[in-house]
């Protein structure tokens, strides 16, 4: 089942990414530089190029013509395609992400956990494949329950350090293409929720990404993003 989902999810991501490039040509705008070691950013105000899910979530599909993920094998997934910025606010990469509830999720006993597969594409450099696990139990506790169930929206600033694995506290870079061939590394995210309302969620996310690549001689070198 995992292999089937990966195949379908990969096809969806590829189709969405190709469609985004054809219709919006976002890669032509990715001219910013990211010095090694500096964080990357994305937030709720960014122009999401594609959003798709079963159609039953309180999040609009984007673009509106996109097909919902209605088939049984994938209707529990959420697909998003969005730009990633550097610290100067310049777009430097395009992220394609498929998220599903983890088999470890249990609202009462273990909380809400997600499994996310990323394709992180840097124009002219290559693509990173990333396996990411997050625990969103805290978000459900202070966001979803009081707002969506008790109708009590709030505004403020709450930090969420959600990355849990598959490495200890870090997502894992599985490999890549182009300059990132044979890449290894890890990714961590820090989310800040500024407002959680019935029809509005304002948030920002900071990505810490550490990547090394192995040359054909086996030498480890730092990957300059």
N, C-alpha and C positions, 0 to 999 in steps of 0.2 A: 504493500500500500504506500509506503514511504517513497519507493522508487517511482510508482505511478504518479503520486502527487508531485514529485520533483520534476518529472517529465512534463506534466501538464502545466505546472507553475512556470517552468522555464519557458515553455512555449508562449504562455500569456505575457510574461515579462518581455520576451523578445518582440512579440507583436505590439505591445503597448509602447515599448521604447522606439521601435521603428516608426510607428504611427506618430509619436510625439516629434521625432526628428523630421518627418516628412511635412507635418502640418505647421510646426512651430519653429523648426530649425534652431533649437536652443543651443546646440553645440557651438554654433558660430559666435555666440556671445560669451563663451567660457574662456575669457582671456586673463583672468586673475591668476596670480601665483600663490602657492602655498609653501612657505619655507618649512623644511622638515621640522617636526615637533610642534608646530602651531596647530591650534584646534580648528575644526570645521563647524559650520552652523547651518541649521534650518529651523523654520518656525511656521506658525499657523497662518501668517500673512503672506507666505510665498505662493507663487503661481504654480499650483499643482497641475502637472500636465495630464495626469491620468489618475483616476480613483475608481475602483470597481470592487463590488462585493455582491452578496446575494440579493441586494435591493431591500432588505428588511432592516438595515441599520439606520440610525438617525443621522446619516452623513450622506450628502448628495453625491450621486455619480458624476464623474467629470472626465471628458466632456459629456454632455447629456446624451449624446448618441452612442456612448460606449455600452457594450453588452454587459448585463449583470452576470455574476458567476452563479448561475442557477443550477448547474448540474450537480448531482449528489456528491461526486468525488471532490468538488472544489467549492461548494456553496458555503463552507465555513471559513473561507480564506478572504483576506482583504489585500488587494493589489494597489500599490501607489507608485507613481513616478514623479519625481520632484527634483529641483536643483539643490545643490549644496554650495554654500558660500564660504569664502575665507573671512578672516577677521575684518577686512576692509569692506565687506558687503558685496564683493565681486563673486559672481558664479564661477566655480572652478570644476564642478563635476556634476554628473547626473546620476541620481540614485533610483534604482528600481528595487522595490521591496515587496515580498509576499509574506504575509503574517497569518498565522493560524493559532488557535488555542492549543497549548501543549497538552499532551496526554496526562501530564502531572497536575493539571489544574483541578482544584477541588475548592469551591467557594468557601466551604465551612472549615475544612481541615488544612488545606495547603495553599489556599489563595488562588489568584488568577495569574496564570503564567502563559507567555506566548513564545512561539518559535518563529523566528524571522530569517528569511533568506534574502541577502542583499547582493545586487550587482552594482558596484560603485565605479562609474566610468569617468576617467579623466581624459579630456580631449587631447589627442596627439600623444598620449602616454600609454594608455591601456586600461584594463578593467580588473578590479579586485572582486573575488567571490568570498562572501563572509557569512558565517553561521553564527546567529545571534539569539540568545535566550534572555527574556526579560520577565521580571516579577512585577506585575501591575496591581498587586493587592492593595497597596497604599492608595493608589489613584482611585480604585473602586470604593475604598473605605471613606475617603474624605471628598470624593468628587461625585461618582456615579450614584451612590446611595443617598446622600443628602439632597442632591440636585434633581436627579431624574425620578427618584422614588418619593422623597419628602418635599419636593418643590421648594428647596431653599438654596437658591444660587448664592455664590459668594465671589468676592474679589479680594485679591491680596497677592502674596508671592510664596509659593510652596515648592520646595525642591524635591525632586524624585531621582534617586540613583537606582535605576531599575535593572541594569545589566547584571546578569548572574552567571552566564556561561556561554559556551560549554566549558571553557577554562574557568578557573576560580575567579569570579567577578569580572570576566572579560569575554567578549565575543571573539571568535577565532577566524583569522584570515586563512582560507583554505587553499588559495592559489590565485592565479591571475593570468592576464595576457599582456602582450607588448612588453613594456618596461617592467611589468610586474610578473613576468613569467617566473615560476618557482618561488613566488612570494610567500612569506610567512609573517605572522604578526598578530596583533590583537586590537580590538576596538572597545571603547567604553563610552557610554552616553550619560549626560546629566541633563535632566529635563527640569524646566521651571514653569509652573502653572501660574499665570497671573489672573485669570478670570475663568470661572466655570459657571455658565448659565444654561438655561433650558435650550437655547438655540445658538449659543456662542461659547466657544472655548478658545482662550488666548494662551499660547504657550510658546516656549522657545527651547531648542535642544542644542547642546554642545557635544561634539564628537571628538574624543581623543583617539587618534589613530597612529599606531606604531607599526611600521612595515620594514622588513628586510628582505632582500632578494638574494638568491644563491646563483652565482655565475656558473658557467659551464665547467670551471675548474674546481667548483665547490666552495669558493671563497664567499663569505657572508659580507654583503655590502648594504648600507643604509639606502633605502629607496627615497629619493627626493621627489616629493609630490609637487 
